[in-house]
Amino acid sequence: MSSPCHVEVRGVLQRLLIEPDLPARYTLQLGEHAVALNAAQGEMLTLYPTGRRFCLHCARPSSTLVGGGYCNDCFQRLARCDSCIVRPETCHYHLGTCREPRWGEQHCFTPHVVYLANTSGLKVGITRTERLPRRWLEQGAIQALPILDVESRRQAGLIETLLRQRISDRTAWQRMLRGPVPWVDLPAWHDRLLSTFSDELTALRQRFGTSAIRARDKATVACFDYPLPTEPTRLVALNIAEQSHIAGRLMGMKGQYLMLDTGVINLRRYGGHEFELSITSPERQQLGLF
């Protein structure tokens, strides 16, 4: 038998990088360490929280982190932590009250896309155009289709608010992970939604300019594959804050979730937390080889 892989690293959780491939490629970033998770599928994975937390923006230690990894000071000060990021239709830049006008200009006044995706079922979403297709992979989409190009995040949010009258903007994580998720005729929904909200979209074009909101042609639907388990996985949410450590065989990955034989972890919840990560084969563990 070939020598099984063995990894031991320590660092602050930055983000889970997901790149399109067949299946998608996952990289776990812990400080300066980048751990390729696809190669670890089937291995024993253990995450030990050290109890230390660091703000993802200012890097200062903090006893508590909010908003996905920020200290209280940064959470109150940064535009990226304002409520309008979650509800972009409430953007208040035009009122002169943006926390960081320059940051807003760089991130909110850039091309955005309104899209349809199939995660746990049909959903609507928005993102910066430059973030595709990574945004779809982060959500665990198996299909996706852009329907409108817009000039700003606020415009995208206003359109998303309209479309939410017919379809959800949420993903049911257990259904998404359990699968198989039935395929959806996204081009048909593209036509249906643009027809249903034709008058409202016309009004928005009159408000922001004809070129500000542009319908996309029904291009080929993007499809995605994930390194999923070949046997059932327990869909129990593992909460690192409630346990001394998380351990189990890494069965697969989808969206922001690691699927272990003991449960699933949403790593997005733990940005800024410092961990010790150990990955070893079951054979090494049984033999006491670490």
N, C-alpha and C positions, 0 to 999 in steps of 0.2 A: 504494500500500500504506500502511495506517495505521502510525503510529509504533509500533514494538515496545516492550514494557515493558523497563525497565532498573532494577535495584535493586543498590545497594551499601551494606551495613550491617556493623557490627561489634558484637559483644556476647557475653555468656555464655549458652550454651544452657540454657534453663530447662525447657521442656517443649514437646511437640507437642500442640497443642489440636485435638481432633477433635469436630465438632458434627454431629448428624444432619441430613441433607439428602439430596437426590437429584441428584448423589451427595453423600457426606459432605464437609463443609467442613474444610479443613486450614489451620491457622495455625501458623507457626514462630515461636517466641519467642526472640529473641536480645537479652538485656538488656531495654532499654526499647522495642525494635523488635518489631513484630508484622507478619510477612510472610505475606500471603495466598497460599498455594501453588497453589490451584486455577487462579488466573489465570496462573500461571507454567508450567502444563503445556505441554510442547512446547518450552520455552525451555532455553537452556544454563545449567546451575547449577554453580557452583564453590564449594567450601568449603575455606578455608585455615585450618588450626589455627595459632593464634599461639604455642602452647606454654604459655600461661598457663591455670591451673585455679583455680577458686574453689569453696569448699564451698557447697552449695546451702542450708545452714542458717545458718552463722555468717558466710558471705561472705568469709572470710579466704582469702588465696592459699595453695595447697597444692601440693607437688610431685607428690603422688599423690592420687587420689580413689578411694573404694571404695563399694560398696553403692549404685551409681547416682548418685554425685555428692557424697559426703560426705568430709570430712577424717577422719583416723584418730581424733582426739579425739571428734568428734561421732558417728562410727560406733560407738564404744565406749560412749557416754553416752546416746544417744537411744533411746527405746523403739521408734520407728519403724524402727530399724536392727537390732533384736534378732531372733534366729532365729525367734521365735514369729510374726513377721509373715509369714514364708515358710511356716511350719508352725503355723497358728493353733491346731491341736488341742493344742499344747504350751504354750499361754498359762499363765503362772504368777502372774498377778495375785492369785489367791485364796490363794497361798502367801505373799503380802506381799513379793515380790521384783521387782515391776515397776520398771523403771528410772525411769519417769515416771508415777506413779499418776494424776495429773490428766489427762495426755495420753491414757492408756489409757482413762480414764472417758469422755473426749470422743470417742474414735475407735473403741474396741473394744467399748464397752457402749452401742452405738447399734444401731438395727435393721439387720440384714444379710439378704441373700437368698442362697439356694443356687439355682443356675441351671444349665440345660443350654444349650450353644451349639454351633454348627456353624462351626468355623474351618477347620481342615484335615480335618475330620471331627467326629464327636460328641465333646464333652468336658463335664466338670463344672467349675464354678467357684463362687467366692463373692465377694461384695463388699458394701460398705455400700449400703443401698438408695438413698441419695441420689446415688450415683455412676452409676446407670443413666440412660440407655443408654450413657454415655461409656465405661464399662469394656468393653462389648461391642465398641465401635468400636475401642478401643485394641488389642484382640486380633484384629481383622480378621474378626469373626463376620459371616456372611451371614444367620444365623438365631439367635434366642435365645428362651428361655422360662424364666421364674422358676418354681420348683416348691415352694420352702419359704421361709417368712418365719421368722426367729429373732430373739432378743433380743440376742445378743452374737456377737462374732467367734469366740470359742472354740466355742460351740455349732455355728456354721456349719462350723468346721474339723472337728469330730468327725463331722458328717454327711458332709462331703466325703470324709473318710477311709473311711467306709462305702461310699459310692458308687464310690470308686476301685477297689473290688474287681471292679466290672463294666465301668467305662468309664474312660478316661484323663482326666487333668487337664492334659495338655500339648497344645501346638500344634506341628505340624511346619511350620516357617516356609516351607520351599521349596514344599511341597504347597499351603499356604495362598496363596502368591503366584502359583504357576503356574496354578492353576485349570484349568478350572472345577471347583469343589468340588460334588459331588453333594448334592442336598437330602436332609435327614433328617426322618423323621416324629417330631418332638419330642414332640407330645402322646402318642403311643404309648409312647415311652420314659418319659415322665412317669408313666404308669400302671404300666409294667413295673417301674420302680425302686421306687416307693412300695409296690407289692405285694411285691416281693422282700425289701425291708428293713423290712417292717411291724413285725415283732417288735422289731427293734433300735430303730426310731423310737419305739415304745411305751415301751421301756425308758428312752430319753432323756427322754421327756415325764414319766415318773415321777420321774426324777432332777432335772429342772429346772423342772417345772411344766407342766401341760397347755397353758397359753396361750403358753409360751415357744417352741414349735415348731408352726407352723401351715402346713398344706398349702394351696397355692394352687389355685384352680380353673384348669382348662385354658383360660386366656384366649387371645386371638389371638397367634400367634407373631410376634415382632418380626422384621422383615426389613430388611437394610441393603444399600446400594449404595455403591461406591467409585469414585473417579476413576482408573480403570484404563487401561493402555495399549491402543491399538488394534492394536499389533504386538508380537511377542515381545520380552521383555526378558531380558538375561543375568542368571541367578540366581546370580551370584557375589557373595559377601559382601565388601563393601569395608571395609577396616580402616584408619581414619584414622591410627591410631598407627603404621602401617607405611608410610605414604605422605606425601609433602610436601603433597599436596592431593588432593581428590576432585573430579572434573569429569565432566560428561556431560549429555546432554539429559534433562530431567525427563519421564519417560514416564507416571508415575502414582504413586499412593499407596494403601497398604492397611495397616491396623493401624498400627504404629509405623515402618513402612518407607517410605523414598523409593526409587522404582524408576527408575534411570537406564538409558540405553542401554549403559552401561559396567558396570553391576552394581547392587547394592542396598545401602542403608545402614539399619541399625537405629539410629535416633537416640536411643533410650532409653539406649544404652550410653555416651553422651557428655554427659550432664547435668553442668553445671559447667565444661565446656571452653569456652574463648573461641575464637570463629571470626570470620573475615571471610567474608561471603557475597556472592557476585556472581551476579546473574541477568540474562541478556541474550539477545536473540534470536540464532539462528544467523546471520541476515543481518547484524546489527550486528557480530558477531564476525568474520565474513569480511571486512567492510569496515574493520575496525579502529576501529569507533566504540564507545568505552567511556565 
